[in-house]
Amino acid sequence: MTDPSAYISAHIQERLATEAHELGIRVDVRGDVVHLRGQVASEEQRRDVEEAARAAAEGHRICNEVSVFEVREPDREERIS
C-alpha cells in the first residue's frame, strides 16, 4: 500500500512547480498538517506557494514556514583582485 503522506507531498510538489513556479520548497506531511519550508524572493511568491499547497491538500492544515529573502542591487561596484 502507498503511503498517503508521500502521495500528498508529491501532489503538492507538482502544484508548486506548475502553479507557483517554485521547485525549491520542501514539503513535509505529518498527519493532517503540511509543513512548507524554503526561501522565495517575494511575499507574493510566498502567498502563491501557500495557495497552491492549499489547493493540492484539501482538508489539511498548512504551516507555511517559507521565508522571503530580499535580492538587492549592489550599492557599489565589486572589485575582484
Distance bins in CASP14 RR format, pairs under 12 A and 6 or more apart:
PFRMAT RR
TARGET T0000
AUTHOR 0000-0000-0000
RMODE 2
METHOD distances of the structure
MODEL  1
1 7 0 0 0 0 0 1 0 0 0 0 0
2 8 0 0 0 0 0 1 0 0 0 0 0
2 9 0 0 0 0 0 1 0 0 0 0 0
2 10 0 0 0 0 1 0 0 0 0 0 0
2 11 0 0 0 0 0 1 0 0 0 0 0
3 9 0 0 0 0 1 0 0 0 0 0 0
3 10 0 0 0 0 0 1 0 0 0 0 0
3 29 0 0 0 0 1 0 0 0 0 0 0
3 30 0 0 0 0 0 1 0 0 0 0 0
3 31 0 0 0 0 0 1 0 0 0 0 0
4 10 0 0 0 0 0 1 0 0 0 0 0
4 11 0 0 0 0 0 1 0 0 0 0 0
4 29 0 0 0 0 1 0 0 0 0 0 0
4 30 0 0 0 0 0 1 0 0 0 0 0
4 31 0 0 0 0 1 0 0 0 0 0 0
4 32 0 0 0 0 0 1 0 0 0 0 0
4 57 0 0 0 0 0 1 0 0 0 0 0
4 60 0 0 0 0 0 1 0 0 0 0 0
5 11 0 0 0 0 0 1 0 0 0 0 0
5 12 0 0 0 0 0 1 0 0 0 0 0
5 27 0 0 0 0 1 0 0 0 0 0 0
5 28 0 0 0 0 1 0 0 0 0 0 0
5 29 1 1 0 0 0 0 0 0 0 0 0
5 30 1 0 0 1 0 0 0 0 0 0 0
5 31 1 0 0 1 0 0 0 0 0 0 0
5 32 0 0 0 0 1 0 0 0 0 0 0
5 33 0 0 0 0 0 1 0 0 0 0 0
5 34 0 0 0 0 1 0 0 0 0 0 0
5 35 0 0 0 0 0 1 0 0 0 0 0
5 57 0 0 0 0 0 1 0 0 0 0 0
5 60 0 0 0 0 1 0 0 0 0 0 0
6 12 0 0 0 0 0 1 0 0 0 0 0
6 13 0 0 0 0 0 1 0 0 0 0 0
6 27 0 0 0 0 0 1 0 0 0 0 0
6 28 0 0 0 0 0 1 0 0 0 0 0
6 29 1 0 0 1 0 0 0 0 0 0 0
7 13 0 0 0 0 0 1 0 0 0 0 0
7 14 0 0 0 0 0 1 0 0 0 0 0
7 27 0 0 0 0 0 1 0 0 0 0 0
7 29 0 0 0 0 1 0 0 0 0 0 0
7 56 0 0 0 0 0 1 0 0 0 0 0
7 57 0 0 0 0 0 1 0 0 0 0 0
8 14 0 0 0 0 0 1 0 0 0 0 0
8 15 0 0 0 0 0 1 0 0 0 0 0
8 27 0 0 0 0 1 0 0 0 0 0 0
8 28 0 0 0 0 0 1 0 0 0 0 0
8 29 1 0 1 0 0 0 0 0 0 0 0
8 30 0 0 0 0 0 1 0 0 0 0 0
8 31 0 0 0 0 1 0 0 0 0 0 0
8 32 0 0 0 0 1 0 0 0 0 0 0
8 33 0 0 0 0 0 1 0 0 0 0 0
8 34 1 0 0 1 0 0 0 0 0 0 0
8 35 0 0 0 0 0 1 0 0 0 0 0
8 53 0 0 0 0 1 0 0 0 0 0 0
8 56 1 0 0 1 0 0 0 0 0 0 0
8 57 1 0 1 0 0 0 0 0 0 0 0
8 58 0 0 0 0 1 0 0 0 0 0 0
8 59 0 0 0 0 0 1 0 0 0 0 0
8 60 1 0 0 1 0 0 0 0 0 0 0
8 62 0 0 0 0 0 1 0 0 0 0 0
9 15 0 0 0 0 0 1 0 0 0 0 0
9 16 0 0 0 0 0 1 0 0 0 0 0
9 25 0 0 0 0 0 1 0 0 0 0 0
9 26 0 0 0 0 1 0 0 0 0 0 0
9 27 1 0 1 0 0 0 0 0 0 0 0
9 28 1 0 0 1 0 0 0 0 0 0 0
9 29 1 0 1 0 0 0 0 0 0 0 0
9 30 0 0 0 0 0 1 0 0 0 0 0
9 31 0 0 0 0 0 1 0 0 0 0 0
9 34 1 0 0 1 0 0 0 0 0 0 0
9 35 0 0 0 0 0 1 0 0 0 0 0
9 36 0 0 0 0 0 1 0 0 0 0 0
9 53 0 0 0 0 0 1 0 0 0 0 0
9 56 0 0 0 0 1 0 0 0 0 0 0
9 57 0 0 0 0 1 0 0 0 0 0 0
9 60 0 0 0 0 0 1 0 0 0 0 0
10 16 0 0 0 0 0 1 0 0 0 0 0
10 17 0 0 0 0 0 1 0 0 0 0 0
10 27 0 0 0 0 1 0 0 0 0 0 0
10 29 0 0 0 0 1 0 0 0 0 0 0
10 56 0 0 0 0 1 0 0 0 0 0 0
10 57 0 0 0 0 0 1 0 0 0 0 0
11 17 0 0 0 0 0 1 0 0 0 0 0
11 18 0 0 0 0 0 1 0 0 0 0 0
11 19 0 0 0 0 0 1 0 0 0 0 0
11 27 0 0 0 0 1 0 0 0 0 0 0
11 29 0 0 0 0 1 0 0 0 0 0 0
11 34 0 0 0 0 0 1 0 0 0 0 0
11 52 0 0 0 0 0 1 0 0 0 0 0
11 53 0 0 0 0 1 0 0 0 0 0 0
11 55 0 0 0 0 1 0 0 0 0 0 0
11 56 1 0 1 0 0 0 0 0 0 0 0
11 57 1 0 0 1 0 0 0 0 0 0 0
11 58 0 0 0 0 0 1 0 0 0 0 0
11 60 0 0 0 0 0 1 0 0 0 0 0
12 18 0 0 0 0 0 1 0 0 0 0 0
12 19 0 0 0 0 0 1 0 0 0 0 0
12 20 0 0 0 0 0 1 0 0 0 0 0
12 22 0 0 0 0 0 1 0 0 0 0 0
12 25 0 0 0 0 1 0 0 0 0 0 0
12 26 0 0 0 0 0 1 0 0 0 0 0
12 27 1 0 1 0 0 0 0 0 0 0 0
12 28 0 0 0 0 0 1 0 0 0 0 0
12 29 1 0 0 1 0 0 0 0 0 0 0
12 34 1 0 0 1 0 0 0 0 0 0 0
12 35 0 0 0 0 0 1 0 0 0 0 0
12 36 0 0 0 0 1 0 0 0 0 0 0
12 49 0 0 0 0 1 0 0 0 0 0 0
12 50 0 0 0 0 0 1 0 0 0 0 0
12 51 0 0 0 0 0 1 0 0 0 0 0
12 52 1 0 0 1 0 0 0 0 0 0 0
12 53 1 0 1 0 0 0 0 0 0 0 0
12 54 0 0 0 0 1 0 0 0 0 0 0
12 55 0 0 0 0 1 0 0 0 0 0 0
12 56 1 0 1 0 0 0 0 0 0 0 0
12 57 1 0 1 0 0 0 0 0 0 0 0
12 58 0 0 0 0 0 1 0 0 0 0 0
12 60 0 0 0 0 1 0 0 0 0 0 0
12 62 0 0 0 0 1 0 0 0 0 0 0
12 64 0 0 0 0 0 1 0 0 0 0 0
13 19 0 0 0 0 0 1 0 0 0 0 0
13 20 0 0 0 0 0 1 0 0 0 0 0
13 22 0 0 0 0 1 0 0 0 0 0 0
13 23 0 0 0 0 1 0 0 0 0 0 0
13 24 0 0 0 0 1 0 0 0 0 0 0
13 25 1 0 0 1 0 0 0 0 0 0 0
13 26 0 0 0 0 1 0 0 0 0 0 0
13 27 1 0 1 0 0 0 0 0 0 0 0
13 28 0 0 0 0 0 1 0 0 0 0 0
13 29 0 0 0 0 0 1 0 0 0 0 0
13 34 0 0 0 0 0 1 0 0 0 0 0
13 36 0 0 0 0 0 1 0 0 0 0 0
13 49 0 0 0 0 0 1 0 0 0 0 0
13 52 0 0 0 0 1 0 0 0 0 0 0
13 53 0 0 0 0 1 0 0 0 0 0 0
13 56 0 0 0 0 1 0 0 0 0 0 0
13 57 0 0 0 0 0 1 0 0 0 0 0
14 20 0 0 0 0 0 1 0 0 0 0 0
14 22 0 0 0 0 0 1 0 0 0 0 0
14 23 0 0 0 0 0 1 0 0 0 0 0
14 25 0 0 0 0 0 1 0 0 0 0 0
14 27 0 0 0 0 0 1 0 0 0 0 0
14 52 0 0 0 0 1 0 0 0 0 0 0
14 53 0 0 0 0 0 1 0 0 0 0 0
14 55 0 0 0 0 0 1 0 0 0 0 0
14 56 1 0 0 1 0 0 0 0 0 0 0
14 57 0 0 0 0 0 1 0 0 0 0 0
15 21 0 0 0 0 0 1 0 0 0 0 0
15 22 0 0 0 0 1 0 0 0 0 0 0
15 23 0 0 0 0 0 1 0 0 0 0 0
15 25 0 0 0 0 0 1 0 0 0 0 0
15 27 0 0 0 0 1 0 0 0 0 0 0
15 34 0 0 0 0 0 1 0 0 0 0 0
15 36 0 0 0 0 0 1 0 0 0 0 0
15 48 0 0 0 0 0 1 0 0 0 0 0
15 49 0 0 0 0 1 0 0 0 0 0 0
15 50 0 0 0 0 0 1 0 0 0 0 0
15 51 0 0 0 0 1 0 0 0 0 0 0
15 52 1 0 1 0 0 0 0 0 0 0 0
15 53 1 0 0 1 0 0 0 0 0 0 0
15 54 0 0 0 0 1 0 0 0 0 0 0
15 55 1 0 0 1 0 0 0 0 0 0 0
15 56 1 0 1 0 0 0 0 0 0 0 0
15 57 0 0 0 0 1 0 0 0 0 0 0
15 58 0 0 0 0 0 1 0 0 0 0 0
16 22 1 0 1 0 0 0 0 0 0 0 0
16 23 1 0 0 1 0 0 0 0 0 0 0
16 24 0 0 0 0 1 0 0 0 0 0 0
16 25 1 0 1 0 0 0 0 0 0 0 0
16 26 0 0 0 0 0 1 0 0 0 0 0
16 27 1 0 0 1 0 0 0 0 0 0 0
16 34 0 0 0 0 0 1 0 0 0 0 0
16 36 0 0 0 0 1 0 0 0 0 0 0
16 37 0 0 0 0 0 1 0 0 0 0 0
16 38 0 0 0 0 0 1 0 0 0 0 0
16 40 0 0 0 0 0 1 0 0 0 0 0
16 45 0 0 0 0 0 1 0 0 0 0 0
16 46 0 0 0 0 0 1 0 0 0 0 0
16 48 0 0 0 0 1 0 0 0 0 0 0
16 49 1 0 0 1 0 0 0 0 0 0 0
16 50 0 0 0 0 1 0 0 0 0 0 0
16 51 0 0 0 0 0 1 0 0 0 0 0
16 52 1 0 1 0 0 0 0 0 0 0 0
16 53 1 0 0 1 0 0 0 0 0 0 0
16 54 0 0 0 0 0 1 0 0 0 0 0
16 55 0 0 0 0 0 1 0 0 0 0 0
16 56 1 0 0 1 0 0 0 0 0 0 0
16 57 0 0 0 0 0 1 0 0 0 0 0
16 62 0 0 0 0 0 1 0 0 0 0 0
16 64 0 0 0 0 0 1 0 0 0 0 0
16 66 0 0 0 0 0 1 0 0 0 0 0
17 23 1 0 1 0 0 0 0 0 0 0 0
17 24 0 0 0 0 1 0 0 0 0 0 0
17 25 0 0 0 0 1 0 0 0 0 0 0
17 27 0 0 0 0 0 1 0 0 0 0 0
17 48 0 0 0 0 0 1 0 0 0 0 0
17 49 0 0 0 0 0 1 0 0 0 0 0
17 52 0 0 0 0 1 0 0 0 0 0 0
17 53 0 0 0 0 0 1 0 0 0 0 0
17 56 0 0 0 0 0 1 0 0 0 0 0
18 48 0 0 0 0 0 1 0 0 0 0 0
18 52 0 0 0 0 1 0 0 0 0 0 0
18 55 0 0 0 0 0 1 0 0 0 0 0
18 56 0 0 0 0 1 0 0 0 0 0 0
19 25 0 0 0 0 0 1 0 0 0 0 0
19 45 0 0 0 0 0 1 0 0 0 0 0
19 47 0 0 0 0 0 1 0 0 0 0 0
19 48 1 0 0 1 0 0 0 0 0 0 0
19 49 0 0 0 0 1 0 0 0 0 0 0
19 50 0 0 0 0 0 1 0 0 0 0 0
19 51 1 0 0 1 0 0 0 0 0 0 0
19 52 1 0 1 0 0 0 0 0 0 0 0
19 53 0 0 0 0 1 0 0 0 0 0 0
19 54 0 0 0 0 0 1 0 0 0 0 0
19 55 1 0 0 1 0 0 0 0 0 0 0
19 56 0 0 0 0 1 0 0 0 0 0 0
20 27 0 0 0 0 0 1 0 0 0 0 0
20 36 0 0 0 0 0 1 0 0 0 0 0
20 40 0 0 0 0 1 0 0 0 0 0 0
20 42 0 0 0 0 0 1 0 0 0 0 0
20 44 0 0 0 0 0 1 0 0 0 0 0
20 45 1 0 0 1 0 0 0 0 0 0 0
20 46 0 0 0 0 1 0 0 0 0 0 0
20 47 0 0 0 0 1 0 0 0 0 0 0
20 48 1 0 1 0 0 0 0 0 0 0 0
20 49 1 0 1 0 0 0 0 0 0 0 0
20 50 0 0 0 0 1 0 0 0 0 0 0
20 51 1 0 0 1 0 0 0 0 0 0 0
20 52 1 0 1 0 0 0 0 0 0 0 0
20 53 0 0 0 0 1 0 0 0 0 0 0
20 54 0 0 0 0 0 1 0 0 0 0 0
20 55 0 0 0 0 0 1 0 0 0 0 0
20 56 0 0 0 0 0 1 0 0 0 0 0
20 64 0 0 0 0 0 1 0 0 0 0 0
20 66 0 0 0 0 0 1 0 0 0 0 0
21 40 0 0 0 0 0 1 0 0 0 0 0
21 41 0 0 0 0 0 1 0 0 0 0 0
21 44 0 0 0 0 0 1 0 0 0 0 0
21 45 0 0 0 0 1 0 0 0 0 0 0
21 48 1 0 0 1 0 0 0 0 0 0 0
21 49 0 0 0 0 1 0 0 0 0 0 0
21 52 0 0 0 0 1 0 0 0 0 0 0
22 36 0 0 0 0 1 0 0 0 0 0 0
22 37 0 0 0 0 0 1 0 0 0 0 0
22 38 0 0 0 0 1 0 0 0 0 0 0
22 39 0 0 0 0 1 0 0 0 0 0 0
22 40 1 0 0 1 0 0 0 0 0 0 0
22 41 0 0 0 0 0 1 0 0 0 0 0
22 42 0 0 0 0 0 1 0 0 0 0 0
22 44 0 0 0 0 0 1 0 0 0 0 0
22 45 1 0 0 1 0 0 0 0 0 0 0
22 46 0 0 0 0 1 0 0 0 0 0 0
22 47 0 0 0 0 0 1 0 0 0 0 0
22 48 1 0 0 1 0 0 0 0 0 0 0
22 49 1 0 1 0 0 0 0 0 0 0 0
22 50 0 0 0 0 0 1 0 0 0 0 0
22 51 0 0 0 0 0 1 0 0 0 0 0
22 52 0 0 0 0 1 0 0 0 0 0 0
22 53 0 0 0 0 0 1 0 0 0 0 0
22 66 0 0 0 0 1 0 0 0 0 0 0
23 38 0 0 0 0 0 1 0 0 0 0 0
23 40 0 0 0 0 0 1 0 0 0 0 0
23 49 0 0 0 0 0 1 0 0 0 0 0
24 36 0 0 0 0 0 1 0 0 0 0 0
24 37 0 0 0 0 1 0 0 0 0 0 0
24 38 1 0 0 1 0 0 0 0 0 0 0
24 39 0 0 0 0 1 0 0 0 0 0 0
24 40 0 0 0 0 1 0 0 0 0 0 0
24 41 0 0 0 0 0 1 0 0 0 0 0
24 45 0 0 0 0 0 1 0 0 0 0 0
24 49 0 0 0 0 1 0 0 0 0 0 0
24 66 0 0 0 0 1 0 0 0 0 0 0
25 34 0 0 0 0 0 1 0 0 0 0 0
25 35 0 0 0 0 0 1 0 0 0 0 0
25 36 1 0 1 0 0 0 0 0 0 0 0
25 37 1 0 0 1 0 0 0 0 0 0 0
25 38 1 0 1 0 0 0 0 0 0 0 0
25 39 0 0 0 0 1 0 0 0 0 0 0
25 40 1 0 0 1 0 0 0 0 0 0 0
25 45 0 0 0 0 1 0 0 0 0 0 0
25 46 0 0 0 0 1 0 0 0 0 0 0
25 48 0 0 0 0 0 1 0 0 0 0 0
25 49 1 0 1 0 0 0 0 0 0 0 0
25 50 0 0 0 0 0 1 0 0 0 0 0
25 52 0 0 0 0 1 0 0 0 0 0 0
25 53 0 0 0 0 1 0 0 0 0 0 0
25 56 0 0 0 0 0 1 0 0 0 0 0
25 62 0 0 0 0 0 1 0 0 0 0 0
25 64 0 0 0 0 1 0 0 0 0 0 0
25 65 0 0 0 0 1 0 0 0 0 0 0
25 66 1 0 0 1 0 0 0 0 0 0 0
25 67 0 0 0 0 0 1 0 0 0 0 0
26 34 0 0 0 0 0 1 0 0 0 0 0
26 35 1 0 0 1 0 0 0 0 0 0 0
26 36 1 0 0 1 0 0 0 0 0 0 0
26 37 1 0 1 0 0 0 0 0 0 0 0
26 38 1 0 0 1 0 0 0 0 0 0 0
26 39 0 0 0 0 0 1 0 0 0 0 0
26 49 0 0 0 0 0 1 0 0 0 0 0
26 53 0 0 0 0 0 1 0 0 0 0 0
26 63 0 0 0 0 0 1 0 0 0 0 0
26 64 0 0 0 0 0 1 0 0 0 0 0
26 65 0 0 0 0 1 0 0 0 0 0 0
26 66 0 0 0 0 1 0 0 0 0 0 0
26 67 0 0 0 0 0 1 0 0 0 0 0
27 33 0 0 0 0 0 1 0 0 0 0 0
27 34 1 0 0 1 0 0 0 0 0 0 0
27 35 1 0 0 1 0 0 0 0 0 0 0
27 36 1 0 0 1 0 0 0 0 0 0 0
27 37 0 0 0 0 1 0 0 0 0 0 0
27 38 0 0 0 0 1 0 0 0 0 0 0
27 49 0 0 0 0 1 0 0 0 0 0 0
27 50 0 0 0 0 0 1 0 0 0 0 0
27 52 0 0 0 0 0 1 0 0 0 0 0
27 53 1 0 0 1 0 0 0 0 0 0 0
27 56 0 0 0 0 1 0 0 0 0 0 0
27 57 0 0 0 0 1 0 0 0 0 0 0
27 60 0 0 0 0 0 1 0 0 0 0 0
27 62 0 0 0 0 0 1 0 0 0 0 0
27 63 0 0 0 0 0 1 0 0 0 0 0
27 64 0 0 0 0 0 1 0 0 0 0 0
27 65 0 0 0 0 0 1 0 0 0 0 0
27 66 0 0 0 0 0 1 0 0 0 0 0
28 34 1 0 0 1 0 0 0 0 0 0 0
28 35 1 0 1 0 0 0 0 0 0 0 0
28 36 0 0 0 0 1 0 0 0 0 0 0
28 37 1 0 0 1 0 0 0 0 0 0 0
28 38 0 0 0 0 0 1 0 0 0 0 0
28 53 0 0 0 0 0 1 0 0 0 0 0
28 57 0 0 0 0 0 1 0 0 0 0 0
28 60 0 0 0 0 0 1 0 0 0 0 0
28 62 0 0 0 0 0 1 0 0 0 0 0
28 63 0 0 0 0 1 0 0 0 0 0 0
28 65 0 0 0 0 1 0 0 0 0 0 0
29 35 1 0 0 1 0 0 0 0 0 0 0
29 36 0 0 0 0 0 1 0 0 0 0 0
29 53 0 0 0 0 0 1 0 0 0 0 0
29 56 0 0 0 0 0 1 0 0 0 0 0
29 57 1 0 0 1 0 0 0 0 0 0 0
29 59 0 0 0 0 0 1 0 0 0 0 0
29 60 1 0 0 1 0 0 0 0 0 0 0
29 61 0 0 0 0 0 1 0 0 0 0 0
29 62 0 0 0 0 0 1 0 0 0 0 0
29 63 0 0 0 0 0 1 0 0 0 0 0
30 60 0 0 0 0 1 0 0 0 0 0 0
30 61 0 0 0 0 0 1 0 0 0 0 0
30 63 0 0 0 0 1 0 0 0 0 0 0
31 57 0 0 0 0 0 1 0 0 0 0 0
31 59 0 0 0 0 0 1 0 0 0 0 0
31 60 1 0 0 1 0 0 0 0 0 0 0
31 61 0 0 0 0 1 0 0 0 0 0 0
31 63 0 0 0 0 0 1 0 0 0 0 0
32 57 0 0 0 0 1 0 0 0 0 0 0
32 58 0 0 0 0 0 1 0 0 0 0 0
32 59 1 0 0 1 0 0 0 0 0 0 0
32 60 1 0 1 0 0 0 0 0 0 0 0
32 61 1 0 1 0 0 0 0 0 0 0 0
32 62 0 0 0 0 0 1 0 0 0 0 0
32 63 0 0 0 0 0 1 0 0 0 0 0
33 53 0 0 0 0 0 1 0 0 0 0 0
33 57 0 0 0 0 1 0 0 0 0 0 0
33 59 0 0 0 0 0 1 0 0 0 0 0
33 60 1 0 0 1 0 0 0 0 0 0 0
33 61 1 0 1 0 0 0 0 0 0 0 0
33 62 1 0 0 1 0 0 0 0 0 0 0
33 63 1 0 1 0 0 0 0 0 0 0 0
33 64 0 0 0 0 0 1 0 0 0 0 0
33 65 0 0 0 0 0 1 0 0 0 0 0
34 49 0 0 0 0 0 1 0 0 0 0 0
34 50 0 0 0 0 1 0 0 0 0 0 0
34 52 0 0 0 0 0 1 0 0 0 0 0
34 53 1 0 1 0 0 0 0 0 0 0 0
34 54 0 0 0 0 1 0 0 0 0 0 0
34 55 0 0 0 0 0 1 0 0 0 0 0
34 56 0 0 0 0 1 0 0 0 0 0 0
34 57 1 0 1 0 0 0 0 0 0 0 0
34 58 0 0 0 0 0 1 0 0 0 0 0
34 59 0 0 0 0 1 0 0 0 0 0 0
34 60 1 0 1 0 0 0 0 0 0 0 0
34 61 1 0 0 1 0 0 0 0 0 0 0
34 62 1 0 1 0 0 0 0 0 0 0 0
34 63 1 0 0 1 0 0 0 0 0 0 0
34 64 0 0 0 0 1 0 0 0 0 0 0
34 65 0 0 0 0 0 1 0 0 0 0 0
34 66 0 0 0 0 0 1 0 0 0 0 0
35 50 0 0 0 0 0 1 0 0 0 0 0
35 53 0 0 0 0 1 0 0 0 0 0 0
35 57 0 0 0 0 0 1 0 0 0 0 0
35 60 0 0 0 0 0 1 0 0 0 0 0
35 61 0 0 0 0 1 0 0 0 0 0 0
35 62 0 0 0 0 1 0 0 0 0 0 0
35 63 1 0 1 0 0 0 0 0 0 0 0
35 64 0 0 0 0 1 0 0 0 0 0 0
35 65 1 0 0 1 0 0 0 0 0 0 0
35 66 0 0 0 0 1 0 0 0 0 0 0
36 45 0 0 0 0 0 1 0 0 0 0 0
36 46 0 0 0 0 1 0 0 0 0 0 0
36 47 0 0 0 0 0 1 0 0 0 0 0
36 48 0 0 0 0 0 1 0 0 0 0 0
36 49 1 0 0 1 0 0 0 0 0 0 0
36 50 1 0 0 1 0 0 0 0 0 0 0
36 51 0 0 0 0 0 1 0 0 0 0 0
36 52 0 0 0 0 1 0 0 0 0 0 0
36 53 1 0 1 0 0 0 0 0 0 0 0
36 54 0 0 0 0 0 1 0 0 0 0 0
36 56 0 0 0 0 0 1 0 0 0 0 0
36 57 0 0 0 0 0 1 0 0 0 0 0
36 60 0 0 0 0 0 1 0 0 0 0 0
36 61 0 0 0 0 0 1 0 0 0 0 0
36 62 1 0 0 1 0 0 0 0 0 0 0
36 63 1 0 0 1 0 0 0 0 0 0 0
36 64 1 0 1 0 0 0 0 0 0 0 0
36 65 1 0 0 1 0 0 0 0 0 0 0
36 66 1 0 1 0 0 0 0 0 0 0 0
36 67 0 0 0 0 0 1 0 0 0 0 0
37 46 0 0 0 0 0 1 0 0 0 0 0
37 49 0 0 0 0 0 1 0 0 0 0 0
37 53 0 0 0 0 0 1 0 0 0 0 0
37 62 0 0 0 0 0 1 0 0 0 0 0
37 63 0 0 0 0 1 0 0 0 0 0 0
37 64 0 0 0 0 1 0 0 0 0 0 0
37 65 1 0 1 0 0 0 0 0 0 0 0
37 66 1 0 0 1 0 0 0 0 0 0 0
37 67 0 0 0 0 1 0 0 0 0 0 0
38 45 0 0 0 0 0 1 0 0 0 0 0
38 46 0 0 0 0 1 0 0 0 0 0 0
38 49 0 0 0 0 1 0 0 0 0 0 0
38 64 0 0 0 0 1 0 0 0 0 0 0
38 65 1 0 0 1 0 0 0 0 0 0 0
38 66 1 0 1 0 0 0 0 0 0 0 0
38 67 1 0 0 1 0 0 0 0 0 0 0
38 68 0 0 0 0 1 0 0 0 0 0 0
38 69 0 0 0 0 1 0 0 0 0 0 0
39 45 0 0 0 0 1 0 0 0 0 0 0
39 46 0 0 0 0 1 0 0 0 0 0 0
39 49 0 0 0 0 0 1 0 0 0 0 0
39 65 0 0 0 0 0 1 0 0 0 0 0
39 66 1 0 0 1 0 0 0 0 0 0 0
39 67 1 0 1 0 0 0 0 0 0 0 0
39 68 1 0 0 1 0 0 0 0 0 0 0
39 69 1 0 1 0 0 0 0 0 0 0 0
39 70 0 0 0 0 0 1 0 0 0 0 0
39 71 0 0 0 0 0 1 0 0 0 0 0
40 46 1 0 1 0 0 0 0 0 0 0 0
40 47 0 0 0 0 1 0 0 0 0 0 0
40 48 0 0 0 0 1 0 0 0 0 0 0
40 49 1 0 0 1 0 0 0 0 0 0 0
40 50 0 0 0 0 0 1 0 0 0 0 0
40 52 0 0 0 0 0 1 0 0 0 0 0
40 64 0 0 0 0 0 1 0 0 0 0 0
40 65 0 0 0 0 0 1 0 0 0 0 0
40 66 1 0 1 0 0 0 0 0 0 0 0
40 67 1 0 0 1 0 0 0 0 0 0 0
40 68 1 0 1 0 0 0 0 0 0 0 0
40 69 1 0 0 1 0 0 0 0 0 0 0
40 70 0 0 0 0 0 1 0 0 0 0 0
40 71 0 0 0 0 0 1 0 0 0 0 0
41 48 0 0 0 0 0 1 0 0 0 0 0
41 49 0 0 0 0 0 1 0 0 0 0 0
41 66 0 0 0 0 0 1 0 0 0 0 0
41 67 0 0 0 0 0 1 0 0 0 0 0
41 68 1 0 0 1 0 0 0 0 0 0 0
41 69 1 0 0 1 0 0 0 0 0 0 0
41 70 1 0 0 1 0 0 0 0 0 0 0
41 71 1 0 1 0 0 0 0 0 0 0 0
41 72 0 0 0 0 0 1 0 0 0 0 0
42 48 0 0 0 0 1 0 0 0 0 0 0
42 49 0 0 0 0 0 1 0 0 0 0 0
42 66 0 0 0 0 0 1 0 0 0 0 0
42 67 0 0 0 0 0 1 0 0 0 0 0
42 68 1 0 0 1 0 0 0 0 0 0 0
42 69 0 0 0 0 1 0 0 0 0 0 0
42 70 0 0 0 0 1 0 0 0 0 0 0
42 71 0 0 0 0 1 0 0 0 0 0 0
43 49 0 0 0 0 0 1 0 0 0 0 0
43 50 0 0 0 0 0 1 0 0 0 0 0
43 64 0 0 0 0 0 1 0 0 0 0 0
43 66 0 0 0 0 0 1 0 0 0 0 0
43 67 0 0 0 0 0 1 0 0 0 0 0
43 68 1 0 1 0 0 0 0 0 0 0 0
43 69 0 0 0 0 0 1 0 0 0 0 0
43 70 0 0 0 0 0 1 0 0 0 0 0
44 50 0 0 0 0 0 1 0 0 0 0 0
44 51 0 0 0 0 0 1 0 0 0 0 0
44 66 0 0 0 0 0 1 0 0 0 0 0
44 68 0 0 0 0 1 0 0 0 0 0 0
45 51 0 0 0 0 0 1 0 0 0 0 0
45 52 0 0 0 0 0 1 0 0 0 0 0
45 64 0 0 0 0 0 1 0 0 0 0 0
45 66 0 0 0 0 1 0 0 0 0 0 0
45 67 0 0 0 0 0 1 0 0 0 0 0
45 68 1 0 0 1 0 0 0 0 0 0 0
45 69 0 0 0 0 0 1 0 0 0 0 0
45 71 0 0 0 0 0 1 0 0 0 0 0
46 52 0 0 0 0 0 1 0 0 0 0 0
46 53 0 0 0 0 0 1 0 0 0 0 0
46 62 0 0 0 0 0 1 0 0 0 0 0
46 64 1 0 0 1 0 0 0 0 0 0 0
46 65 0 0 0 0 0 1 0 0 0 0 0
46 66 1 0 1 0 0 0 0 0 0 0 0
46 67 1 0 0 1 0 0 0 0 0 0 0
46 68 1 0 1 0 0 0 0 0 0 0 0
46 69 0 0 0 0 0 1 0 0 0 0 0
47 53 0 0 0 0 0 1 0 0 0 0 0
47 54 0 0 0 0 0 1 0 0 0 0 0
47 62 0 0 0 0 0 1 0 0 0 0 0
47 64 0 0 0 0 1 0 0 0 0 0 0
47 66 0 0 0 0 1 0 0 0 0 0 0
47 68 0 0 0 0 0 1 0 0 0 0 0
48 54 0 0 0 0 0 1 0 0 0 0 0
48 55 0 0 0 0 0 1 0 0 0 0 0
48 64 0 0 0 0 0 1 0 0 0 0 0
48 66 0 0 0 0 0 1 0 0 0 0 0
48 68 0 0 0 0 0 1 0 0 0 0 0
49 55 0 0 0 0 0 1 0 0 0 0 0
49 56 0 0 0 0 0 1 0 0 0 0 0
49 62 0 0 0 0 1 0 0 0 0 0 0
49 64 1 0 0 1 0 0 0 0 0 0 0
49 65 0 0 0 0 0 1 0 0 0 0 0
49 66 1 0 1 0 0 0 0 0 0 0 0
49 67 0 0 0 0 0 1 0 0 0 0 0
49 68 0 0 0 0 0 1 0 0 0 0 0
50 56 0 0 0 0 0 1 0 0 0 0 0
50 57 0 0 0 0 0 1 0 0 0 0 0
50 60 0 0 0 0 0 1 0 0 0 0 0
50 61 0 0 0 0 0 1 0 0 0 0 0
50 62 1 0 1 0 0 0 0 0 0 0 0
50 63 0 0 0 0 1 0 0 0 0 0 0
50 64 1 0 1 0 0 0 0 0 0 0 0
50 65 0 0 0 0 0 1 0 0 0 0 0
50 66 1 0 0 1 0 0 0 0 0 0 0
51 57 0 0 0 0 0 1 0 0 0 0 0
51 62 0 0 0 0 1 0 0 0 0 0 0
51 64 0 0 0 0 1 0 0 0 0 0 0
51 66 0 0 0 0 0 1 0 0 0 0 0
52 62 0 0 0 0 0 1 0 0 0 0 0
52 64 0 0 0 0 0 1 0 0 0 0 0
52 66 0 0 0 0 0 1 0 0 0 0 0
53 59 0 0 0 0 0 1 0 0 0 0 0
53 60 0 0 0 0 1 0 0 0 0 0 0
53 61 0 0 0 0 0 1 0 0 0 0 0
53 62 1 0 1 0 0 0 0 0 0 0 0
53 63 0 0 0 0 1 0 0 0 0 0 0
53 64 1 0 0 1 0 0 0 0 0 0 0
53 65 0 0 0 0 0 1 0 0 0 0 0
53 66 0 0 0 0 1 0 0 0 0 0 0
54 60 0 0 0 0 1 0 0 0 0 0 0
54 61 0 0 0 0 1 0 0 0 0 0 0
54 62 1 0 1 0 0 0 0 0 0 0 0
54 63 0 0 0 0 0 1 0 0 0 0 0
54 64 0 0 0 0 1 0 0 0 0 0 0
55 62 0 0 0 0 0 1 0 0 0 0 0
56 62 0 0 0 0 1 0 0 0 0 0 0
57 63 0 0 0 0 0 1 0 0 0 0 0
57 64 0 0 0 0 0 1 0 0 0 0 0
END
